[in-house]
Amino acid sequence: TTPDLSQQRGRTLFFPETGIQTARKETMVLARFATTMEVVVSKLFPAGAGWQAASIVADGMGHAADSAQFAAITGAGDGLAVVAGHTTYYTIKKVVYDPKISLGGELGTAVWLRAAAAGSRGLWEPLGDTPPAADQLP
């Protein structure tokens, strides 16, 4: 069906045959980019910075990059940075843009994200080193 453009309602389109009102394609695309940028700023960049900082610490402690200790330390750094990034981002967003944001709820989300980040990073290090090590097997 085609939308009735005379009945546009702001950022939505209305389809009179079905009674469905939906977001315009341009609005949906912009919303996706906004969400993607929010994730990059609040989680991905802090996670990378946390991993890098933790890798410097682990290296300074004498742990080899292919050791379990290195994986655990970088996983912890990654996870802590995700908590810091997520809570900082949503604290600023609450103050500047949306006072209805529940910081307690966002802290709970951040803890779950920390577990995922630390777990995946902690597994990534040894799994990423497995193929070269497999070449050295008899």
Secondary structure, 3 states (H helix, E strand, C coil): CCCCHHHCECCEEEECCCCEEEECHHHHHHHHHHHHHHHHHHHHHHHHHHHHHHHHHHHHCCCCCCCHHHHHHHHHHHHHHHHHHHHHHHHHHHHHCCCCCCHHHHHHHHHHHHHHHHHHHHHHHHHHHHHHHHHCCC
